């Protein structure tokens, strides 16, 4: 995948949305009927179009002609529309995006490069880390944004991607804004796990629970965004993506099928498995953070798939519970990730 292809499917850049037509129509009808709620909680698993829908609706609200409401049948706005281009370039004055920023150390790197008239390379940018949470100071900038009137009496829109990334202070700051939303504003809160949010935040939002995509929709999107993929690979990726095109694309770009196959060969060899192969697999898995979390996902998917197909599902379900426990403890106590993987996989081999 080229850099330009990757950029084109970022939610703010993406003009195409598949599988969430029902949610799109709910938003469109609210606008048409002048009954649009000020605050929306858009939830569902990762990689199904939540942020794409939020940006799509923002572009629509900022570009649509309110005097011709009946002519609109979807939220689609042409990529040639000036509003579309402003949003893509983070330059629209009536749209505010709140998300995790870079850590203080990496922010200083970026600012230093800007001051010196330099630009960080793509590789350097990939190495930058983001804060664990959205800062409360960033949330408070919403108040300043909302107190300013739009020059042409347009909507003012806030997208928080994601509300899950808030610490208690940030969440409470958002809550205060939700309690008294100004006139002609829309806030869209994206959540992958709404049950963990403050009940008061949930209660103040209209809810759009987006479903996982159907297998044929994931396949269609894979063909659209990764046209070089063989059809066999498309179908295999669909099988492990759990209705998420985001996951399917990440798996395609990180050789997840090859890694899943390597894991399968080790486990299915049972007591004849190669120690050298297992160690090599785990070494590669912990070579960097992204690789480790990908393997963590694939191990859990592998166990889950075998639970469904097994004639002794209870033992494999126990292995799944054990894997979750070990992964969580390894993260919480900063234990050896390679050893954790070895322990989990050898346990699966025993009960497969």
Residue frames relative to the residue before (quaternion, step in Angstrom):
aa qw qx qy qz dx dy dz
X 1.0000 0.0000 0.0000 0.0000 0.00 0.00 0.00
X 0.3733 -0.7272 0.5288 0.2287 3.59 -0.86 0.93
X 0.6567 -0.4956 0.3821 0.4208 3.56 -1.31 0.33
X 0.6546 0.5252 -0.3241 0.4366 3.61 0.96 -0.84
X 0.6330 0.5208 -0.3341 0.4653 3.59 1.03 -0.74
X 0.6432 0.5225 -0.3231 0.4571 3.59 0.97 -0.84
X 0.6613 0.5127 -0.3028 0.4562 3.57 0.96 -0.91
X 0.6654 0.5528 -0.3102 0.3943 3.57 0.92 -0.90
X 0.7443 0.3709 -0.2507 0.4955 3.60 1.10 -0.39
X 0.3244 0.6844 -0.5572 0.3404 3.55 1.16 0.51
X 0.6279 -0.5864 0.3402 0.3822 3.63 -0.93 0.80
X 0.6853 0.4880 -0.3079 0.4444 3.61 0.87 -0.85
X 0.7064 0.4596 -0.2520 0.4757 3.60 1.15 -0.61
X 0.6267 0.6108 -0.3178 0.3649 3.55 1.18 -0.64
X 0.2017 -0.7954 0.5633 0.0965 3.58 -0.77 1.04
X 0.6863 0.4792 -0.2568 0.4832 3.57 1.31 -0.11
X 0.0330 0.7870 -0.6138 0.0528 3.57 -0.88 0.98
X 0.0423 -0.8060 0.5899 -0.0240 3.55 -0.77 1.06
X 0.8085 0.3351 -0.2301 0.4255 3.55 -1.07 0.80
X 0.7269 0.3787 -0.2374 0.5214 3.61 1.24 -0.15
X 0.1780 0.8339 -0.5015 0.1462 3.55 1.11 0.74
X 0.6193 0.5559 -0.3535 0.4272 3.60 1.02 -0.72
X 0.6665 0.4833 -0.2991 0.4825 3.59 0.90 -0.92
X 0.6248 0.5470 -0.3355 0.4448 3.58 1.01 -0.80
X 0.6795 0.4886 -0.2928 0.4624 3.57 0.94 -0.85
X 0.5950 0.5550 -0.3649 0.4525 3.61 1.08 -0.65
X 0.6733 0.4822 -0.2888 0.4805 3.59 0.92 -0.89
X 0.6521 0.5229 -0.3130 0.4510 3.57 0.94 -0.88
X 0.6762 0.4903 -0.2957 0.4636 3.60 0.91 -0.91
X 0.6124 0.5460 -0.3480 0.4536 3.59 1.04 -0.70
X 0.6563 0.4959 -0.2959 0.4856 3.56 1.02 -0.84
X 0.6617 0.5228 -0.3062 0.4417 3.57 0.89 -0.94
X 0.7631 0.3968 -0.1858 0.4750 3.58 0.94 -0.96
X 0.4250 -0.7135 0.4525 0.3248 3.58 1.30 0.09
X 0.5534 0.5978 -0.3931 0.4265 3.57 1.11 0.70
X 0.2911 0.8005 -0.4796 0.2111 3.54 1.23 0.49
X 0.4098 -0.7060 0.5270 0.2364 3.55 -0.82 1.06
X 0.5317 -0.6530 0.4426 0.3082 3.58 -1.11 0.70
X 0.8081 0.1938 -0.0624 0.5528 3.60 1.06 -0.77
X 0.0770 -0.8055 0.5876 -0.0087 3.54 -0.87 1.04
X 0.1898 -0.7391 0.6365 0.1119 3.54 -1.04 0.89
X 0.0868 -0.8038 0.5885 -0.0031 3.56 -0.40 1.29
X 0.0479 0.8461 -0.5209 0.1022 3.57 -0.29 1.26
X 0.3244 0.7072 -0.5875 0.2224 3.52 -1.35 0.34
X 0.6881 -0.4633 0.3378 0.4448 3.56 -1.27 0.16
X 0.6267 -0.5511 0.3908 0.3884 3.58 -1.23 0.40
X 0.8305 0.3131 -0.1971 0.4164 3.53 -1.21 0.61
X 0.5748 0.6010 -0.3827 0.4024 3.62 1.12 0.52
X 0.6976 -0.5052 0.2699 0.4304 3.60 1.25 0.15
X 0.3347 0.7692 -0.4977 0.2206 3.62 1.19 0.27
X 0.7045 0.4339 -0.2669 0.4941 3.58 0.82 -0.98
X 0.6109 0.5457 -0.3519 0.4530 3.60 1.02 -0.73
X 0.6453 0.5077 -0.3139 0.4768 3.59 0.99 -0.82
X 0.6497 0.5220 -0.3230 0.4484 3.60 0.91 -0.89
X 0.6837 0.4624 -0.2850 0.4874 3.59 0.87 -0.91
X 0.6168 0.5536 -0.3385 0.4455 3.57 1.03 -0.78
X 0.6842 0.4695 -0.2842 0.4803 3.57 0.92 -0.89
X 0.6134 0.5458 -0.3468 0.4534 3.59 1.03 -0.76
X 0.6571 0.4990 -0.3119 0.4711 3.60 0.87 -0.92
X 0.6498 0.5287 -0.3154 0.4457 3.55 0.96 -0.90
X 0.6756 0.5018 -0.3047 0.4461 3.60 0.78 -1.00
X 0.7134 0.4627 -0.2524 0.4618 3.56 0.99 -0.84
X 0.7503 0.3971 -0.2058 0.4867 3.60 1.20 -0.42
X 0.6158 0.6041 -0.3538 0.3615 3.60 1.06 -0.71
X 0.4200 -0.6819 0.5482 0.2409 3.54 -1.20 0.66
X 0.3369 -0.7812 0.4919 0.1849 3.59 -0.34 1.25
X 0.6307 0.5419 -0.3366 0.4418 3.60 1.21 -0.31
X 0.7447 0.3260 -0.1952 0.5486 3.57 1.28 -0.16
X 0.0718 0.8744 -0.4780 0.0421 3.55 1.03 0.84
X 0.6712 0.5385 -0.3145 0.4008 3.57 0.96 -0.80
X 0.6148 0.5763 -0.3640 0.3967 3.61 1.15 -0.35
X 0.6446 0.5373 -0.3224 0.4380 3.60 1.23 -0.33
X 0.1145 -0.8045 0.5815 0.0386 3.56 -0.82 1.04
X 0.7694 0.1288 -0.0983 0.6178 3.58 1.31 -0.14
X 0.5738 -0.5883 0.4412 0.3606 3.56 -1.31 -0.02
X 0.3964 0.7550 -0.4581 0.2508 3.58 1.25 0.11
X 0.0579 -0.7613 0.6458 0.0074 3.54 -1.04 0.94
X 0.5350 -0.6495 0.4353 0.3200 3.57 -0.89 0.91
X 0.5323 -0.6266 0.4730 0.3166 3.54 -1.11 0.73
X 0.6456 0.5188 -0.3144 0.4639 3.59 1.24 -0.36
X 0.4769 0.6639 -0.4424 0.3690 3.57 1.27 -0.13
X 0.5468 -0.6379 0.4231 0.3393 3.64 -0.88 0.84
X 0.6156 0.5492 -0.3461 0.4469 3.60 1.06 -0.72
X 0.6226 0.5434 -0.3368 0.4513 3.58 0.96 -0.88
X 0.6907 0.4880 -0.2789 0.4550 3.56 0.86 -0.99
X 0.6341 0.5262 -0.3346 0.4573 3.60 1.01 -0.75
X 0.6562 0.5072 -0.3108 0.4643 3.59 0.96 -0.87
X 0.6353 0.5359 -0.3251 0.4511 3.59 0.94 -0.88
X 0.7518 0.3842 -0.1978 0.4981 3.57 1.03 -0.81
X 0.4622 -0.7046 0.4297 0.3243 3.60 1.28 0.36
X 0.5292 0.6754 -0.3580 0.3683 3.56 1.15 0.63
X 0.5061 0.6430 -0.4556 0.3505 3.63 1.13 0.11
X 0.4238 -0.7521 0.4430 0.2416 3.62 -0.63 1.08
X 0.7161 0.4403 -0.2544 0.4781 3.60 1.19 -0.37
X 0.6587 0.4428 -0.3174 0.5189 3.58 1.25 0.38
X 0.0844 -0.7914 0.6054 0.0025 3.55 -0.81 1.10
X 0.1368 -0.7870 0.5993 0.0522 3.57 -0.81 1.06
X 0.0865 -0.7754 0.6250 0.0245 3.55 -0.89 1.02
X 0.2168 0.7532 -0.5949 0.1782 3.56 -0.71 1.10
X 0.6853 -0.4525 0.3437 0.4556 3.58 -1.25 0.12
X 0.2819 -0.7512 0.5763 0.1554 3.53 -0.95 0.97
X 0.6454 -0.4882 0.3953 0.4347 3.56 -1.28 0.07
X 0.6087 -0.5361 0.4252 0.4016 3.56 -1.19 0.47
X 0.6748 -0.5039 0.3436 0.4155 3.58 -1.20 0.47
X 0.6461 0.5311 -0.3218 0.4438 3.57 0.96 -0.87
X 0.7274 0.4276 -0.2510 0.4745 3.57 0.84 -0.94
X 0.5674 0.5609 -0.3890 0.4607 3.59 1.16 -0.44
X 0.6395 0.5259 -0.3219 0.4592 3.56 1.03 -0.80
X 0.6111 0.5479 -0.3458 0.4547 3.58 1.09 -0.73
X 0.6681 0.5022 -0.2958 0.4625 3.55 0.94 -0.94
X 0.6714 0.4998 -0.2978 0.4591 3.58 0.90 -0.95
X 0.6260 0.5404 -0.3318 0.4539 3.58 1.03 -0.80
X 0.6557 0.5088 -0.3078 0.4653 3.57 0.97 -0.89
X 0.6460 0.5197 -0.3206 0.4581 3.59 0.99 -0.85
X 0.6668 0.5131 -0.3023 0.4480 3.58 0.90 -0.95
X 0.7204 0.4268 -0.2362 0.4930 3.57 1.08 -0.74
X 0.5116 -0.6824 0.3945 0.3420 3.55 1.31 0.18
X 0.5368 0.6151 -0.4023 0.4143 3.55 1.21 0.50
X 0.2604 -0.7410 0.5945 0.1724 3.54 -1.32 0.18
X 0.4374 -0.6906 0.5064 0.2745 3.56 -0.85 0.97
X 0.4997 -0.6515 0.4824 0.3053 3.56 -1.05 0.77
X 0.6684 -0.4770 0.3751 0.4300 3.57 -1.29 0.27
X 0.6486 0.5220 -0.3170 0.4542 3.56 0.99 -0.84
X 0.6527 0.5032 -0.3092 0.4745 3.59 1.01 -0.82
X 0.6480 0.5171 -0.3189 0.4594 3.58 0.98 -0.82
X 0.6343 0.5337 -0.3308 0.4511 3.59 1.02 -0.77
X 0.6833 0.5050 -0.2805 0.4464 3.57 1.12 -0.68
X 0.5358 0.6260 -0.4096 0.3915 3.59 1.24 -0.20
X 0.2813 -0.7727 0.5504 0.1445 3.56 -1.06 0.75
X 0.3424 -0.7311 0.5542 0.2027 3.54 -1.14 0.68
X 0.6223 -0.5487 0.4073 0.3819 3.54 -1.22 0.52
X 0.5903 -0.5827 0.4252 0.3622 3.56 -1.20 0.52
X 0.8035 0.1545 -0.0546 0.5723 3.58 1.10 -0.72
X 0.5260 -0.5520 0.5250 0.3782 3.51 -1.35 0.23
X 0.4350 -0.7295 0.4690 0.2422 3.58 -0.72 1.06
X 0.5450 -0.6157 0.4559 0.3407 3.57 -1.06 0.74
X 0.6110 0.5526 -0.3578 0.4395 3.62 1.06 -0.64
X 0.6321 0.5171 -0.3330 0.4714 3.58 1.09 -0.68
X 0.6318 0.5257 -0.3297 0.4646 3.58 1.02 -0.78
X 0.6622 0.5301 -0.3113 0.4284 3.58 0.95 -0.83
X 0.5645 0.5891 -0.3972 0.4202 3.59 1.20 -0.35
X 0.5098 0.6365 -0.4229 0.3951 3.59 1.25 -0.31
X 0.6242 0.5600 -0.3454 0.4213 3.59 0.97 -0.85
X 0.6645 0.4987 -0.2995 0.4691 3.56 0.90 -0.94
X 0.6368 0.5372 -0.3176 0.4528 3.57 1.01 -0.87
X 0.7293 0.4561 -0.2502 0.4444 3.58 0.85 -0.99
X 0.6167 0.5449 -0.3615 0.4383 3.61 1.15 -0.36
X 0.6345 0.5091 -0.3360 0.4747 3.58 1.22 -0.30
X 0.3682 -0.7302 0.5327 0.2179 3.56 -0.84 0.97
X 0.5234 -0.6055 0.4969 0.3355 3.51 -1.15 0.66
X 0.5660 -0.6286 0.4166 0.3330 3.58 -0.99 0.82
X 0.7917 0.2484 -0.1319 0.5423 3.60 1.04 -0.72
X 0.5562 -0.6362 0.3685 0.3873 3.57 1.18 0.66
X 0.3166 0.7558 -0.5053 0.2705 3.57 1.06 0.77
X 0.6522 -0.4644 0.4081 0.4388 3.52 -1.35 -0.03
X 0.1932 -0.7127 0.6513 0.1745 3.54 -1.29 0.45
X 0.1135 -0.8373 0.5339 -0.0328 3.53 -0.65 1.20
X 0.1100 -0.7680 0.6294 0.0439 3.54 -1.07 0.90
X 0.0851 -0.7627 0.6396 0.0448 3.57 -0.93 0.96
X 0.1013 -0.7729 0.6244 0.0491 3.58 -0.83 1.02
X 0.0452 0.8175 -0.5632 0.1116 3.56 -0.44 1.26
X 0.5764 -0.5474 -0.6020 0.0755 1.50 -0.25 2.46
X 0.6225 -0.5425 0.4203 0.3763 3.55 -1.29 0.42
X 0.5425 0.6189 -0.3882 0.4147 3.60 1.25 -0.38
X 0.6778 0.5221 -0.2811 0.4347 3.57 1.17 -0.59
X 0.4878 0.6662 -0.4269 0.3688 3.58 1.25 0.34
X 0.3044 -0.6730 0.6284 0.2442 3.53 -1.19 0.58
X 0.7395 -0.4251 0.2459 0.4604 3.67 -1.16 0.22
X 0.6545 0.5163 -0.3280 0.4444 3.61 0.92 -0.83
X 0.6683 0.4945 -0.2960 0.4704 3.58 0.94 -0.89
X 0.6485 0.5263 -0.3147 0.4510 3.58 0.96 -0.89
X 0.6650 0.4933 -0.3049 0.4706 3.59 0.96 -0.81
X 0.6146 0.5366 -0.3448 0.4642 3.58 1.09 -0.65
X 0.6352 0.5115 -0.3180 0.4835 3.59 1.06 -0.77
X 0.6289 0.5616 -0.3293 0.4251 3.55 0.96 -0.90
X 0.6476 0.5258 -0.3215 0.4481 3.59 0.93 -0.85
X 0.6482 0.5044 -0.3165 0.4746 3.58 1.06 -0.74
X 0.6548 0.5248 -0.3081 0.4483 3.57 1.01 -0.85
X 0.6117 0.5879 -0.3475 0.3993 3.59 1.10 -0.65
X 0.8052 0.0958 -0.0335 0.5842 3.60 1.07 -0.70
X 0.0174 -0.8319 0.5546 -0.0014 3.60 0.43 1.15
X 0.4678 -0.6818 0.4813 0.2910 3.61 -0.88 0.88
X 0.6878 -0.4812 0.3664 0.4014 3.54 -1.34 0.31
X 0.8695 0.0717 -0.0797 0.4822 3.53 -1.15 0.80
X 0.4921 0.5948 -0.4802 0.4165 3.52 0.83 1.09
X 0.1126 -0.7589 0.6363 0.0808 3.53 -1.23 0.56
X 0.1026 -0.7639 0.6349 0.0531 3.55 -0.96 0.97
X 0.0980 -0.7865 0.6089 0.0315 3.55 -0.88 0.98
X 0.1266 -0.8011 0.5850 0.0062 3.54 -0.55 1.28
X 0.1925 -0.7923 0.5726 0.0859 3.57 -0.63 1.13
X 0.0367 0.8113 -0.5798 0.0653 3.57 -0.83 1.00
X 0.2995 -0.7381 0.5795 0.1721 3.54 -1.04 0.88
X 0.7907 0.1516 -0.0606 0.5901 3.58 1.23 -0.42
X 0.1081 -0.8637 0.4885 0.0604 3.61 0.48 1.18
X 0.5791 0.6073 -0.3830 0.3862 3.61 1.12 -0.48
X 0.6639 0.4972 -0.3050 0.4679 3.59 1.22 -0.40
X 0.5352 0.6363 -0.4042 0.3812 3.59 1.26 -0.10
X 0.6291 -0.4914 0.4230 0.4289 3.56 -1.28 0.28
X 0.5174 -0.6495 0.4504 0.3282 3.63 -0.84 0.90
X 0.6388 0.5390 -0.3288 0.4398 3.59 1.06 -0.71
X 0.6120 0.5125 -0.3529 0.4881 3.60 1.11 -0.54
X 0.6535 0.5133 -0.3166 0.4574 3.59 0.90 -0.90
X 0.6927 0.5108 -0.2878 0.4201 3.58 0.89 -0.94
X 0.7003 0.4718 -0.2716 0.4618 3.60 1.15 -0.51
X 0.6780 0.4697 -0.2840 0.4889 3.57 1.29 0.05
X 0.4205 -0.5970 0.6057 0.3162 3.51 -1.28 0.50
X 0.3039 -0.8069 0.4913 0.1228 3.56 -0.92 0.89
X 0.0526 -0.7440 0.6657 0.0224 3.51 -1.10 0.89
X 0.0836 -0.7931 0.6033 0.0080 3.57 -0.32 1.29
X 0.1872 -0.8144 0.5419 0.0892 3.57 -0.31 1.24
X 0.3848 -0.7365 0.5061 0.2309 3.60 -0.88 0.91
X 0.5965 -0.5021 0.4545 0.4306 3.59 -1.26 0.25
X 0.5346 -0.6261 0.4580 0.3354 3.56 -1.14 0.55
X 0.5238 -0.5957 0.5016 0.3453 3.55 -1.21 0.52
X 0.6535 -0.5370 0.3600 0.3935 3.58 -1.18 0.59
X 0.6731 0.4963 -0.3128 0.4503 3.59 0.92 -0.84
X 0.6241 0.5256 -0.3414 0.4666 3.60 1.16 -0.54
X 0.6284 0.5125 -0.3307 0.4828 3.59 1.02 -0.80
X 0.6494 0.5188 -0.3148 0.4582 3.58 0.96 -0.87
X 0.6535 0.5231 -0.3071 0.4528 3.57 0.94 -0.91
X 0.6796 0.4829 -0.2852 0.4729 3.58 0.96 -0.86
X 0.6064 0.5389 -0.3502 0.4682 3.59 1.07 -0.68
X 0.6612 0.4964 -0.3111 0.4686 3.59 0.92 -0.86
X 0.6489 0.5271 -0.3107 0.4522 3.58 1.09 -0.75
X 0.7897 0.3535 -0.1609 0.4749 3.56 0.81 -1.06
X 0.7721 0.1878 -0.1229 0.5946 3.60 1.20 -0.42
X 0.0619 -0.8675 0.4925 0.0305 3.60 0.64 1.13
X 0.6281 0.5565 -0.3459 0.4196 3.62 1.15 -0.44
X 0.5138 0.6610 -0.4210 0.3491 3.61 1.21 -0.27
X 0.4500 -0.6517 0.5373 0.2900 3.55 -1.04 0.78
X 0.6119 -0.5837 0.3842 0.3705 3.57 -1.12 0.67
X 0.6062 0.5524 -0.3606 0.4443 3.59 1.06 -0.67
X 0.6529 0.5039 -0.3057 0.4758 3.57 1.02 -0.82
X 0.6025 0.5588 -0.3501 0.4497 3.57 1.03 -0.80
X 0.7056 0.4663 -0.2708 0.4597 3.57 0.79 -1.03
X 0.6391 0.5192 -0.3287 0.4626 3.59 1.03 -0.73
X 0.6521 0.5069 -0.3095 0.4711 3.59 1.00 -0.82
X 0.6063 0.5446 -0.3458 0.4650 3.57 1.03 -0.77
X 0.6617 0.5510 -0.2991 0.4112 3.56 0.99 -0.87
X 0.7756 0.3110 -0.1876 0.5163 3.61 1.11 -0.53
X 0.5507 0.6570 -0.3754 0.3523 3.61 1.29 -0.02
X 0.2814 -0.8050 0.4859 0.1915 3.62 1.25 -0.24
X 0.7296 -0.4660 0.2434 0.4373 3.57 0.94 0.90
X 0.6146 0.5407 -0.3397 0.4631 3.58 1.26 0.32
X 0.3125 -0.7451 0.5561 0.1950 3.59 -0.57 1.11
X 0.5781 0.5800 -0.3766 0.4331 3.60 1.11 -0.56
X 0.6665 0.4770 -0.2915 0.4932 3.56 0.96 -0.89
X 0.6474 0.5368 -0.3276 0.4305 3.58 0.89 -0.91
X 0.6672 0.4921 -0.2990 0.4725 3.59 0.96 -0.85
X 0.6446 0.5091 -0.3217 0.4710 3.58 0.97 -0.84
X 0.6477 0.5099 -0.3174 0.4688 3.57 0.99 -0.80
X 0.6480 0.5240 -0.3204 0.4505 3.58 0.97 -0.85
X 0.7251 0.4602 -0.2426 0.4513 3.57 0.95 -0.90
X 0.7601 0.3534 -0.1865 0.5124 3.58 1.23 -0.35
X 0.5180 -0.6884 0.3891 0.3262 3.56 1.20 0.66
X 0.1463 0.8255 -0.5315 0.1210 3.56 0.98 0.82
X 0.6197 0.5497 -0.3588 0.4303 3.61 1.01 -0.70
X 0.6508 0.5074 -0.3148 0.4690 3.58 0.99 -0.82
X 0.6730 0.4895 -0.2939 0.4702 3.57 0.96 -0.85
X 0.6264 0.5247 -0.3299 0.4727 3.58 1.08 -0.74
X 0.6462 0.5138 -0.3078 0.4730 3.56 1.04 -0.81
X 0.6302 0.5267 -0.3296 0.4656 3.60 1.00 -0.79
X 0.6453 0.5149 -0.3094 0.4719 3.57 0.98 -0.89
X 0.6505 0.5298 -0.3139 0.4446 3.58 0.92 -0.92
X 0.6589 0.5145 -0.3124 0.4511 3.59 0.93 -0.90
X 0.6467 0.5156 -0.3223 0.4604 3.59 0.98 -0.81
X 0.7178 0.4598 -0.2653 0.4505 3.56 0.78 -1.04
X 0.7112 0.4725 -0.2773 0.4405 3.59 0.83 -0.95
X 0.5431 0.5866 -0.4106 0.4385 3.59 1.24 -0.17
X 0.2421 -0.8148 0.4862 0.2026 3.57 1.36 -0.34
X 0.8517 -0.1298 0.0716 0.5027 3.61 -0.88 -0.88
X 0.6360 0.5039 -0.3367 0.4778 3.59 1.30 0.00
X 0.3655 0.7592 -0.4812 0.2420 3.57 1.27 0.14
X 0.4724 -0.6796 0.4978 0.2593 3.54 -1.20 0.66
X 0.4329 -0.6881 0.5238 0.2546 3.57 -0.76 1.07
X 0.6386 0.5391 -0.3275 0.4409 3.58 0.97 -0.86
X 0.6542 0.5077 -0.3109 0.4664 3.59 0.99 -0.85
X 0.6467 0.5204 -0.3168 0.4590 3.58 0.96 -0.87
X 0.6758 0.4898 -0.2983 0.4630 3.59 0.88 -0.93
X 0.6470 0.5135 -0.3186 0.4649 3.58 0.99 -0.82
X 0.6307 0.5358 -0.3182 0.4625 3.57 1.04 -0.84
X 0.7074 0.4553 -0.2594 0.4743 3.59 0.88 -0.96
X 0.5879 0.5556 -0.3640 0.4617 3.60 1.10 -0.63
X 0.6777 0.4828 -0.2886 0.4736 3.58 0.89 -0.96
X 0.6370 0.5623 -0.3231 0.4168 3.57 1.03 -0.82
X 0.7653 0.3539 -0.1920 0.5023 3.59 0.97 -0.79
X 0.3594 0.7605 -0.4768 0.2552 3.59 1.25 0.30
X 0.7760 -0.0685 0.0104 0.6270 3.56 1.21 -0.46
X 0.7047 -0.5044 0.3066 0.3936 3.55 -1.27 0.44
X 0.6608 0.5173 -0.3167 0.4420 3.59 0.89 -0.92
X 0.6499 0.5193 -0.3131 0.4582 3.56 0.98 -0.86
X 0.6423 0.5343 -0.3256 0.4427 3.58 0.97 -0.86
X 0.7067 0.4566 -0.2810 0.4616 3.58 0.83 -0.93
X 0.5895 0.5437 -0.3668 0.4715 3.57 1.14 -0.53
X 0.6743 0.4805 -0.2971 0.4756 3.60 0.86 -0.93
X 0.5949 0.5580 -0.3599 0.4530 3.58 1.04 -0.71
X 0.6577 0.4996 -0.3027 0.4756 3.59 0.93 -0.89
X 0.6936 0.4962 -0.2850 0.4376 3.56 0.85 -0.99
X 0.6132 0.5376 -0.3480 0.4625 3.59 1.05 -0.72
X 0.6824 0.4803 -0.2923 0.4671 3.59 0.88 -0.92
X 0.6346 0.5134 -0.3310 0.4735 3.60 1.04 -0.74
X 0.6296 0.5426 -0.3287 0.4485 3.57 0.99 -0.85
X 0.6685 0.4862 -0.3042 0.4735 3.59 0.88 -0.92
X 0.6630 0.5229 -0.3103 0.4367 3.59 0.88 -0.96
X 0.6508 0.5119 -0.3147 0.4641 3.58 0.95 -0.87
X 0.6903 0.4743 -0.2819 0.4680 3.59 0.97 -0.80
X 0.5528 0.5794 -0.3955 0.4498 3.60 1.17 -0.48
X 0.6864 0.4960 -0.2848 0.4491 3.56 0.91 -0.97
X 0.7502 0.3993 -0.2146 0.4813 3.59 1.06 -0.71
X 0.5775 0.6497 -0.3520 0.3471 3.60 1.25 -0.29
X 0.3878 -0.6837 0.5584 0.2654 3.54 -1.26 0.49
X 0.7249 0.2634 -0.2402 0.5895 3.59 1.31 0.19
X 0.0421 -0.8735 0.4850 0.0075 3.57 0.72 1.16
X 0.5849 0.6061 -0.3867 0.3755 3.61 1.05 -0.64
X 0.6656 0.5028 -0.3111 0.4555 3.59 0.93 -0.86
X 0.6756 0.4750 -0.2960 0.4800 3.58 0.99 -0.81
X 0.5995 0.5384 -0.3604 0.4699 3.58 1.10 -0.64
X 0.6253 0.5263 -0.3243 0.4763 3.57 1.10 -0.70
X 0.6356 0.5174 -0.3218 0.4741 3.58 1.07 -0.75
X 0.6226 0.5303 -0.3318 0.4702 3.58 1.09 -0.71
X 0.6470 0.5101 -0.3118 0.4733 3.59 0.94 -0.91
X 0.6511 0.5180 -0.3082 0.4612 3.57 0.98 -0.88
X 0.6446 0.5273 -0.3216 0.4506 3.58 0.99 -0.86
X 0.6373 0.5187 -0.3230 0.4696 3.59 0.95 -0.86
X 0.6614 0.5148 -0.3025 0.4539 3.57 0.92 -0.93
X 0.6823 0.4857 -0.2916 0.4621 3.59 0.87 -0.95
X 0.6435 0.5154 -0.3285 0.4608 3.60 0.93 -0.86
X 0.6756 0.4999 -0.2977 0.4528 3.59 0.90 -0.92
X 0.6743 0.4880 -0.2963 0.4683 3.58 0.93 -0.90
X 0.6171 0.5466 -0.3405 0.4521 3.57 1.05 -0.77
X 0.6672 0.4930 -0.2878 0.4785 3.56 1.01 -0.87
X 0.7096 0.4878 -0.2676 0.4323 3.56 0.81 -1.05
X 0.7818 0.3288 -0.1567 0.5061 3.58 0.96 -0.89
X 0.3969 -0.7424 0.4533 0.2931 3.57 1.34 0.10
X 0.2239 0.7932 -0.5243 0.2142 3.56 0.89 1.03
X 0.6958 -0.4719 0.3509 0.4123 3.55 -1.36 0.14
X 0.3568 -0.7731 0.4863 0.1964 3.61 -0.45 1.22
X 0.6321 0.5328 -0.3435 0.4457 3.58 0.98 -0.77
X 0.6712 0.4896 -0.3024 0.4673 3.58 0.88 -0.89
X 0.6098 0.5506 -0.3490 0.4507 3.57 1.05 -0.72
X 0.6682 0.4949 -0.2985 0.4685 3.59 0.92 -0.89
X 0.6291 0.5298 -0.3346 0.4600 3.59 0.95 -0.85
X 0.6718 0.5048 -0.2998 0.4516 3.58 0.88 -0.93
X 0.6669 0.5085 -0.3023 0.4531 3.56 0.92 -0.91
X 0.7020 0.4744 -0.2801 0.4514 3.57 0.80 -1.00
X 0.6555 0.4930 -0.3273 0.4692 3.60 0.93 -0.77
X 0.6151 0.5349 -0.3452 0.4651 3.59 1.10 -0.60
X 0.6381 0.5110 -0.3202 0.4786 3.58 1.05 -0.78
X 0.6189 0.5534 -0.3377 0.4435 3.59 0.99 -0.84
X 0.6535 0.5394 -0.3133 0.4288 3.59 1.00 -0.82
X 0.7979 0.3301 -0.1542 0.4802 3.60 0.99 -0.82
X 0.4673 0.7023 -0.4430 0.3035 3.61 1.24 -0.15
